[in-house]
Amino acid sequence: TSHIKEVYLLDALYGQLEKFAHWIGHFEGKMINIITPKGGTVQTSNRFLSDLDDWDIPYKKIKHASVTDEQLKRYRIVFIYTKLHHNEVINPYLQQILQNSSLPKIANEKTDR
């Protein structure tokens, strides 16, 4: 657990909130959660946000396509509410998240020659 630096949930916060809460409370990593309107994670995500409020843990809640690179770099915990469907969230969000990640960059053999 201590080796995990970033968690990306692409419409995937269905449960086990206590594990995420423990990680947030005890480690310094970044968590990004993307929520779709009909993916089945809205209620669980909202419940988790309520818990974060109760614990005075700051987060950034972003509506729809307004997520910026600055927000992804600046905030430790980000909840993105998108209008996209479940199978659509990987593109464009994953690329944007990875580009703004604090993780070390991986060399690309084709471009690093």
Secondary structure by P-SEA (a helix, b strand, c coil): cccccbbbbccccccaaaaaaaaaaccbbbbbbbbccccccaaaaaaaaaaaaaacbbbbbbccccccaaaaacccbbbbbccccccccccccaaaaaaaccccccccccccc
